[in-house]
Amino acid sequence: MPVKRRDVRESAFLLTFEKMFRPDEELDDIFMAALEVNELLIDDDVKKLVIGVAEREDELDGIISKFSNKRTVGRIPKINLALLRIAIYEALYDDKVPVNVAISEAVVLAGKYALDADVSFVNGVLGSFSKSQEAEK
């Protein structure tokens, strides 16, 4: 049975979130720990997404700060920040994921893992980002 992109995204989100609490640990060690627990999907697609987000973290945070009117990046809850990074990364660097899908999936994950107010925040930041992408075309 093929792996669903939603499962890849959710595992990548959880690993990206985990990395935020273990900044000095190598991603390979985080992947290995997740494999040992055997509760997350860890495949090449998940690793590629997590590594891509980690490699572009500063760029992604710059974009987030541009569209987050109410909070600086340092004051955004880690759950929201992980979701925003993944959604913006996918929108910019994954040709298979349309911007609206990246946003919709981030909002779904926010609904599952974050508070109601955070869902609105994530949706608002990504909505502003999306409008700016459309204006650039």
Secondary structure, DSSP 8 states (H G I E B T S, - for coil): ----HHHHHHHHHHHHHHHHH-TTS-HHHHHHHHHHHT-S--SHHHHHHHHHHHHTHHHHHHHHHHH-SS--GGGS-HHHHHHHHHHHHHHHH-TTS-HHHHHHHHHHHHHHHS-HHHHHHHHHHHHHHHHHHHHH-
